[in-house]
Amino acid sequence: MSKTTSLLVSFLAGAAVGFVAGILVAPYSGAETRRRLKNKAKDLQYDLQEQVSQLSHKVTELAEKYTPVSKK
């Protein structure tokens, strides 16, 4: 495994452990915690969709800018 891959796997594992620990010691009830997680997941999904949309538009703009126009 490369050094970068190992670092990424370690980071993700640490983030997962931190997430689980945070859930276990959360000051909210189980129902409240699930509601908050659901809302946060929806927010993250929306943000990701916006970023993908912006990236798609930028790629399209760059493709149009650098693609030669065919002669008729």
N, C-alpha and C positions, 0 to 999 in steps of 0.2 A: 504494500500500500504506500502511495507517495506521501510525502510529508504534508502537503496541502490537504489531501483527502483525510489523513489521520487527524489533522487539526480541525477540519470541518466536522468530522464525526464526533470528536471530543466535545466541541462546542455545542453541537446539537444534543448530545447526551446530557451535558450539563444543564442546558436550557430545559430539557424535559424533566430532569430531576428537580430543578428549581420550580418549575410549573406545578408539578405534583405536590411538592412540599408546600407551596403557596396555597393550593386548594385544600390541603389537609388542615392547615392552621388558619384558614379564612375565618373572619369574624361573622360571617353570614351563614344563614341556614342553608341546607342542601338545595332547596327550591330556589332560594335567592341567588345562590352561587351559579346554579344552572341557568337561570334567567340572565344573569350578567354575562356568562360565557356565551350564551346564544346571541345576545345583543352585540357583544364584542366580535364574534365570528361574522355576523352580518356586516358590521362596520368594516372589518378587514376585507371581506369579500367585495364590498362596494369600492373601497380604496384600490384594491388590486385590479378590479375591472376598469376603473378610471385610468390607472397607470398603463394597463395594456392598451386601452383605447388611445391614449396619448402617444405611446410608443408606435402603435400601428399608423397613426397619422404622420408621425415624423418619418417613419420608414417609407411610407407612400410618397411624401414630399421629396425625400432624398432620391428615391427611385425615379420620380418624374424629372428631377433636376439633372440627374446624371445619366439617364437613359437617352441614347441618341434618337432623334426623331427620324423615322424612316422616310426616304424620299419616294414621292409618288410618281 
